[in-house]
Amino acid sequence: MQPDKSVPKTYVWLILLSIIGVAWLQWPRLGDPYRVDEDFRSFYWFAKFQNPNLFPYDPDIGTRYIEIPVPWDKPILTSIYSLGYDLLFYLISFVIEPVLFSKLLPFVLMPVTVLYLFEFGRLVRDRNTGLVLGIGFLLFNLAASSAVSALNGLQRSFALTFIIALLYYLQAQKYKSAVVATLVAALFYPPACILMLATWGLAILPSLRLPQVGLWVQSRAMVHLGLAVILTGVILSPSVMHRLGLFDSLTNPVHAASTTPTETPDVEAEPSGSLLTNPVYAPGGSAELFYVFPLVGRGGIVDLGEDLINLLILGALSGLIVLVRGRAAFKLPQLVWAMLVATLIMFVAAWLVALVIDNFLLYLPSRYTRVGLFLFLFLFFGLNVLDFVRDGPGLLRRNPRRLVWLVAGIEMVILGLILFYPSESATISGLNMKWLLGVTGLLFGVIGIALLRRPPTSPALTGRPIKLSPLAKGVVGLVVAVCVIGWLTYASILTEVSYLNPPPEERTLLQFLETLPEDAVIGGSPCALDNVDLFAKRSVVFSCEHIRDGQVTQAGLSAYYAPDWQPVTDFCQAYGVDYLVIDLDTYSSEYLAHERVYFEPYNQALLDSIAHQEQFVLTQVPDEARLFQGDKVYVTSCDALNKLGE
């Protein structure tokens, strides 16, 4: 077979198109050091790559990440859950600051993913199918939430890339490359690796014949799968042991005694008993399992409502394809079906293991379905869409009223979402996406009715070729361009939800906090501290983002809402706190009326203790004791408060 000489040129165009698509969303963020995916705050300690003196008293040292001494002046820091990801950022930190690199990473990751899909499409069908898969993925993923997007620069942004690479390598029978892809996934994002191994196993299972089981076990696919399982087990064994509680720390935590409770706290963050009764996972907890039961949440099919909307869009398109193509639409590569079954099995297995041992040993269930279902529905659409366009006129000619069922079904789904989906969860950047959903449903209904009312002699119904005038072609092109621009605009609005963009006053506060001593420990209003450790690079006792369970949280909340100085000074001394950041809005009657000061189980305990309290001492700090004063936020030192309490 002669090689396709157009492939290198196609590669270039796909890479350029991917870079342009990523730049559409990322360009405004690149020059702003405060705009990054909100979940990147978990990697505040990456700042130690460039300045090892930061966070010297961080209790997460030894429990969440470890420091490996090296001969040069930058020690290696890594966690046990994403060794490859951490090492990548460590190496890049010699050249690029970690926050900036997280925003540059999609410029590499997206083109690689698009090219893998192009090659997979070429392998299973033809070049045009590969183009549809590559370009279609780019458009869909640009409008995906942070949970499945390749743009967020987090470990999970690699998930789709690894799984798509595995599908390509298995389809091409490149088993050594499949092993490498699986091992790299284990180093970067273990849930993707587990799903990949399950997919691989289910893909080769149908070839098993009991009389020839020996040959099956010795087959290249099985041998390489066994090798991948063994090596993956070695890579993941430390994280598994840590999740099982076989060891509590990786090394001796530095200064851990300063934050370790000396007595059993009155309110336990992780009580014994079933996960179903654990307040951490209940409504109001820090890791709420369901926002819309049983579909949306960490324990649901998807993490976020935006993911559910995108799945419904792909589901509606897939339903239209099934209506047109019938059973032929289900003739997908065996690997695609294996991935779907593996996704469902891992979702159920994750829940079963969690319920049996009260531990999400196999990670949160949504980690599998949010990726696997999206990719399956997308591949179902992408592998069928060209045949759908070709066969569509024939369907309309034979039985145009079959569209009634599809239109009615989609309209009912849209109506159900508008009526029953929580408006607060559907609001993005101040815009209630139900309006967009309603307009989409209206347009879909109008188009469906228009098609049903076309005369029998219409080319769309007779199957004759439709000849368009130059003006009509221009109009069609304009409509397509408007749709693409509209989709990209929707993508930019959607993705902004997960990106931090602190207001000017908070930026000024963060800049001030960065001038404090590097070993400073900061306490204060929890949610006012969310961005401090990432952007100001200073330690916080706890925040709404950086959660610490146990007595430190209870003591901190009691101090912040204390009626006199004693609890405040005791808290500062007991936990080595140097400065407090106080948001005065958190003491207003309007704020307290919402009854959501912090996460459960601490929230209700605090509300009960201050139910009849009329004043809070931290609202009465004089101006001369304030080091920084904003509109509603101020900074003071514990030394100044000690003098006030004398």
Steps between C-alpha positions, in 0.01 A plus 500: 500500500630842401526744793255788495711802405232737627535381860797724598317803362187396689708469817621857459147634451362305795781622725445861392125469546548352847738777604261767371210339688697482825627856454140622462440405863848517653640820354324740743628289791863464401608849602305502826680314782177484702291319238534124524271202552367509855605142571864591437492650850559145625851529355602813689808310615637504143628846598765320708655381173631852448531606864558209742471734798124543456247319724759377755230397750256349253334197668446349154874436471540128553130422476393652170836546335862424580826683455786304344845654565723541194855637451375820336309781670150394394380186682249281321147510640239249397182332618432128477190543286645675193875446487530572129292817515697636794835416341396667174421825681821470702714474187316783325532721810866555412371701203132586551297586809253215582179706478597628155600152385159362598350746250754417227460123533173486296685638196681165489237267643213600270689455168633163615148382589357627171770318302438173686130527415580576137716188477241289682231616255725423203573157641140392561334682207667757274675837489178702509386317812832582661451868417149495648628339820794737537318826425184388677692418817667840490165679485330284761790502744543875481147524640551226759514573870824486696413143603571358151673785320851471361549871572522514880865395533416252777566125519149423379561700181714205386222244548337519158838518326621180665179307434482611136866406455427154643207450262722587206787275609273203571317545170836512321624204711795705624504335839837628620383856444174414677699384804700823500182710475347311792806542721525871425131532588574332834765762568277792404137406574433156655119491437569522125752217529249276680237568235756428227591162651132408533440600137797298381388192692143515371623559145691171488249299704277411200794321337516251788421142400507249786657218292779742403537688828874434504550667165276788609709558812816497290365738237684828448206706624466295820873487573534875464187557708645284777822699486304826518301376801814396690691820433195713573454317829856588597447867412166529679583288806616793719182696434285191563671436834460863593128496414457185708667672795790254517720802564398852591801686376768458238771651716500672835294817449693819563367682808190280489460533873393862462181397324433160650216493754612387844154383594197362325305786340140552596396487135657235281527574128510133402291304750500127501218326321367496148605754242132561446473652849830689493427876512804567281316335208151618596336826384699786646814287536834581344476206257127483426428186301186616317383840382214354296436143615592260346648659187718795597773499765814313598297185547282555194551442131655843449656750736334816370173603341687628194623146436143372514391761244782399265411132540139583416613688189704202387215268598252699291733494199553126550123448519455678169769279349330183627170622357658539158743208488326247722706198598781602268584782741608246762769346279785656691848358561498240774739715703245779527240266647762349732575850630131565569458172690823564691374846596177362642677215679750734664223738606314217673822350641607834648168530680499138620852524640417829671188358661676182616820647646388863555782624280507627143792270427413496128459878501172685471251329263459807280869484409414220257163597356575868443778395262377168365142604420611824336753320282258220406221737396745717311644200312149372430416837347831548317515153346142526371452863403626473140273204426219685676536799268502267202200291613290784643316597179409137443337481843297812437388361165389169651337617822543865597265468798749287686652833590198573716617254764849645509386862513244421770753304706764772488246770581383300803859464627560874458172584670582267789839666550346847492235406755695280740873579472603745780538853364794575729693209349411613147621859546837569341664842524164648595320344203239233565581239237136389504430795270753368250354152540150636439608687185674186373187293561286759322728510195518121488121479513457761226747322272332165566154638420635669186644172377176316569299758308717497186313393186555145371672638188769670706854378413552424869214248480552357154869434545594702191819705532439845643644772275587823676554836338817695585292720730354196677846351543617827651208499741572140602865586555403803706264291713775243562746775593250660738432162661872434552559848643194460721629165624843647574335789684298251702826315569671815626208572735483142625870457568522828692300335778796296620764769450607726782483872434538684832352852518740797529468528880591135550797534264625792708457290813692209347783730396522631857500150651785402269715764672464326837784273624530173308441295814184691596188300589172673420156437645170680471167486319526163323371586154704822493813283514418270207752656260768597750723193490502487117537868412653659813709187567444510873373225731139507619368312801191391307260647245192402302737356240778370725306295751646367823294260705495485876556735788685768301187575298274505802742722695544732204130555440441554871776762504376682190153537652608546862336767719830580679877486441589184691396239236678707233832524683479136608448393138794707376732356764383139469538481121784743437283750312674830420235699312123505457307599187150603601207549262251724681217388272510157664369656823199674345150383586431441129799267468423307817135469397609271216626258768802401292809625680708188433459134415320245710533370765669819626248739351197404707704472819627855448156639416358348817778652711449854364121490470449758775832680467470874434861603437822355357830627629678487163262762363631743763872501418616865493653648185846532655512121544414436135793444264283503188157653459272437206134578449378199698821307571785581735821333617631508855776322688454267793763703688278807473199300618695366797564858610133587460405202714732588786 
